[in-house]
Amino acid sequence: MNHREPWFDPNLEADRRHSELFGTVRALHEKQQHRLELDRWHLQLFCDMGYVGYQQGIIDSLNDILSGRLDEKLIHRIVTTGVNKVVKHQPWPKFWTDGADWSAQQEVVQREKYVHGTMQRLKFAKLRDTAVMHAAITGTGLLHVFPSDGRVDAEVVPSWEVWVDPAEAQYDVMGVPPPNVYRITSMDIEVLKRLFPDAPDSTTETGGGDDSDLTAVMDVLYDDRSRRRTVIEAWHPPSSFDEDAEPGRHVIATSGGVLLDEAWQRPLPFAKMTWFPRPAGYFGIGYPELLASQQIELNRALWFRQETMKLMASPFWFIKRGSAVVLDKLKETLIGRVIEGNEAPHLMEPPGANATLFAHGDAVRASMFQSSGVSQLSAQSLKPLGIDSAIGLRTLSLIEDQNLHQQIQGMTDMVMEFAERVLDVTQELVNDEDAESIKELFEGDGEIEAVNWSGGFDRAMFRVKTGPVNAVSASFAGDAESVTDLMNAGILTDKTEARKLLGLPDEKAARDEALSADNVAHRIIEVEILSKGREDVEPDDLWPLELMQKQAIGALMDVSSKPEKARPPESHIEALRIFIAKVQASLERVAQEQAEAAQAAQAQQQPQGPQGPEPPAGPPGPAGVQRAA
C-alpha cells in the first residue's frame, strides 16, 4: 500500500493512525469491489429472490417469480446436502498431553472441561454449522472469538466483512496468515454507545465523517442508514510470541475517530474454514462459484422447456369462419388456441416439446451433482435400490464422505483453532481479571461442575486434537450395529460400556439409572482418592462394592504401570491401597453377615421333633401318687 507510515506503528498519534487506517481500508475496498459483487451474486444463487432464472437483481425480481417463470435452485440443494454431510461428524476438541506428570495431566483435564463448558454456553454447534454453511456458499467461513464482559464470546463473521491485502495473504493457504486483517461492518449507534461509553460523540454519532463509500453486502437492506455507523476493526498480530517480541496492534474506529487502540499479544482471533481452498490467497471457493454457469444453463433450459410447452404442446381448435360459434365463450372453456379458417372444424394436437430439450436439462442437472461431489440420491434423501442393511448404508455413506474429505478436515481444523482461540482470550482475561471469577459450568456424566480458571499454565504441555462426540455412528441403527460388531469381536465385553456408547438422548433417564453405579465408582476413585488423595473415604454398604473393588484394582494397576512422573503422588496411591483394603474388609464383613443371617434363617425354618402324649392322671391315694411320680 502506498502510505508513508503503517497504521499499526505504535508511535503514531491517534489522528494519524486513524487517517492511515482509513486510507488503507479505502484502497483495499476500492480495488476489491469485485469480491462484494461475487459474494452478493453467490448469495443470490443460493437463496435470494434477486436471482431468478438467469436474471440478476436485488429483491425486485419477485415479479419474475409471480409471473410463473420456472427455475430450480439446485445450488441450494447441493449446499444444504454438502453442509449436512460435513457437520454430521461433529468433531470436539480434546486436550492431549505428552509425557506430562500427574498434576499437569489433572490441570489439562480441567482446562479441557473449561473449554467444553465455554462451547456449551456459546451453543457452539449452531455457530459451527452456520460457519460451515458460509464456507459452502462464499468459500470462507469465519468464527470470531473475543472477550465480552469478562467472559469468552464468539460470533460468525461473514466473509464479505473481512478484507486482506492479496499480496500479504497469498501464502495463507500454506499456513502463513496475513500480517493485517480488516473487518468492515455496520452497527447501530446505540450499540456503539453501549460498547464504548467513554468514546467522543464524533465517533458514535452520525455526521462525524463520511463513510458512505465503505458499504458491505447487506447494507442494501437498510433503507435508512442514519442510525448506523460503518465500523472498521483492524488486527496486526505480533511477528512472534516471544516475551521480548514487539506487540502487535488492535484498532476499532469509525469515520469520526478511533474507538479503541490497544497493543495486541495474540494470534488473529479467527477460526477459519475454506470449502475449496485456492492455490494461493485467503478466501476459498464455494459451490455457487463452481456451479454458477451450470445453474444459469439449467434455468435457461427449464425456461425454454416451459415456453416450448406453452407454444407447442397446446392443442389447436380450427373453427370455420362465419359459423355461429361465440369465440369468446369457446376460448374460456377450451384448453388450447382457437383458429378461424375455411376448413371444416377439427382438432390438431402438436407433438409437444422436443425430447432433446428435456434430455439437455437432465444432463445439466446431473453434471452439477458430479461437479459438486454430492450424490443426487443423497440430495433427494434416497438410497440405491438393493442396499438395505445398516452395513451397506454405512459403507455407502463412507464412500460419499470421501468426496467431502477436504471439507470435513477443514471443519475439524476450524474446531481445533476455535479451542485455541478460546484459550487465547481466557489467558488475556486471566491477566486482566480475577482468575477465580473466570469459570464455566461443565455438564459431565450426570453432574454439573463449575470449573475455575485458577491461574495460567504452560500451553506447551498439551496439544489440541479432535474426536467425535460419539464413538460410533450418528444414527441409532449405526450405533446398535456398531456396538454389536464390537461385542461380537470381543473388543467390547461390558454391557455398561455398550450403554455408554449408545447414549440415546431420549432415554437419558434410563441410561443414567443404569450407569449410576459406574458413575459413583468412577467419581469416588478418580476424583476423591486419586485426585484429592483422601484417605478418610469409608465404603458404604449401599455402594456397589464389588464394582468399586474391580475399578479400584484396575486403577491401581493402571497408575503403577505409568512412568514415575506421570503417576499421582505416592500419598494418593497409598490412599487408593487403603481404600481397596477397606472395600475388601467391607465385602468380607457383608459376606459374613449374610452367611450368619442365612444360618439363622435356616435354623428358624427347621421343624421340632415329635413328643408323646402325657399320661393320664391316676386316682387319688398312694397308688396315684406313685404313678404320678
Secondary structure, 3 states (H helix, E strand, C coil): CCCCCCCCCCCCCHHHHHHHHHHHHHHHHHHCHHHHHHHHHHHHHHCCCCEECCEECCCCCHHHHHCCCCCCCHHHHHHHHHHHHHHCCCEEEEEEECCCCHHHHHHHHHHHHHHHHHHHHCCHHHHHHHHHHHHHHHCEEEEEEEEECCEEEEEEECHHHEECCHHHHCCHHHCCCCCCEEEEEEEEHHHHHHHCCCCCHHHHCCCCCCCCCCCCHHHHHCCCCCCEEEEEEEEECCCCCCCCCCCEEEEEEECCEEEEEEEECCCCCEEEEECECCCCCCCCECHHHHHHHHHHHHHHHHHHHHHHHHHHCCCEEEEECCCCCCHHHHHHHCCCEEEEECCCCEEECCCCCCHHHHHHHHHHHHHHHHHHCCCHHHHCCCCCCCCCCHHHHHHHHHHHHHCCHHHHHHHHHHHHHHHHHHHHHHHHHHHHCCHHHCEEEEECCCCEEEEECCCCCCHHHEEEEEEECCCCCCCHHHHHHHHHHHHHCCCCCCHHHHHHHHCCHHHHHHHHHHHHHHHHHHHHHHHHHHHCCCCCCCCCCCCCHHHHHHHHHHHHHHHHCCCHHHCCCHHHHHHHHHHHHHHHHHHHHHHHHHHHHHHHHHHHHCCCCCCCCCCCCCCCCHHHHHHHC
